[in-house]
Amino acid sequence: MSHSDGDLEQFREQTRAWLEANCPPEMREPVRDDDDVFWGGRNATFKNDAQKAWFEACRDKGYTVPAWPKEYGGAGLTPPQAKVLREEMARINARSPLSSFGIWMLGPALLQFGTEEQKQRFLNEIARGEIRWCQGYSEPGSGSDLVSLQTFGEDKGDHWVVNGQKIWTSYADKADWIFCLVRTDKADKYRGITFMLFDMASQGVSTKPILLISGNSPFCETFFDDVSVPKSYGEGIPAQVGEVNRGWDVAKYLLGHEREMISGADGGERTAAIGAAMKRSVGELDPVLRAELAQFDVDALAYACMGEKFLDEVKVGKAHPAQPNMMKYAGTELNKRRHELMMAAGGSRALEWDSEETDGGKTARNWLRTKANSIEGGTSEVMLNVIAKRILELPGA
């Protein structure tokens, strides 16, 4: 479906008016703490009335997942319309109404591989903020070499019995359900993995938070001890996505979306220009640091353009399969630079760790957190190997 410039401008005007009427002033302020982010789920609570009003308005409009079809809780926007909505939300600094691994990762995989019944159930629950998911991928011995995972599901006829351990499971202690890679055939490394969905409240599931150098962490260790996973949640709703033993196909597809999320390819704050945000202190900085800030802004804007180009190519089926690797590498390295510059510009004050004046050392803690960006979702070294092999087609060593 194509749009004339006039149609899009009319949609922009309508969107701008809707946002003005429905996005409270409090939801246009920068996110300051974890409670400012609404994740949804069966135990979800709102920080304040403004957060509740903003989420409910977007949910009812389909704007928690604007590009998803209406039958799955979305607004059914075309790519150009979705881009206009992103631009108009960015213009007023509107917060995301709902943060969700269901939106960023599981949803795209279900749209691609799920049965119609799976989509009807899980996508609508995700869009309405009724279910919070976590991702069971990495294991203590299986990080970059994820396909070596050992968590095993034994076939018991109408259910699997799952045993094993996952690590770096973000917000596992707060999640309702998990999408989990489970080995169901030990004889075939790649064609022996099943992509399973199951409830974190199941007997035998336990979590243990992992404390990071920054002093806090969303990460957990997750343990499965004789967890019974039914093979079906009703007619047409199998517990696995895709075929049994072919979960690696689903896993690879989902990783592409995870890497887009980590890279900030959606134009998120992590890769936004910082000159404007630091304009009060820029005049006091030495010329070399000011030049580095300007160079960062140029690179951030170039990266945003690359992200738009990539998303457009994805929508018309012309994207290279390894492009998420490139975006992930570039985006994470850019984000690390961003926080290095913020530390440099902050001087000795940026090193402070506890005072109210520095918001509990927010600058330093965020800087330390970025060190994980080039590890999680695929290390920078592995990303460079993939880029060299699959995009540049360089010969192997």
Secondary structure, 3 states (H helix, E strand, C coil): CCCCHHHHHHHHHHHHHHHHHHCCHHHHCCCCCHHHCCCCCCCCCCCCHHHHHHHHHHHHHCCCCCCCCHHHCCCCCCHHHHHHHHHHHHHCCCCCCCCCHHHHHHHHHHHHHCCHHHHHHHHHHHHCCCCCEEEECCECCECCCHHHCCCEEEECCCEEEEEEEECCCCCCCCCCEEEEEEECCCCCCCCCEEEEEEECCCCCEEEEECCCCCCCCCCEEEEEEEEEEECECCCCCECEECCCCEHHHHHHHHHHHHHHHHHCCCCCHHHCCCCCCCHHHHCCCCHHHHHHHHHHHHHHHHHHHHHHHHHHHHHCCCCCCCHHHHHHHHHHHHHHHHHHHHHHHHHHHHHCCCCCCCCCCHHHHHHHHHHHCCCCCCCHHHHHHHHHHHHCCCCCC
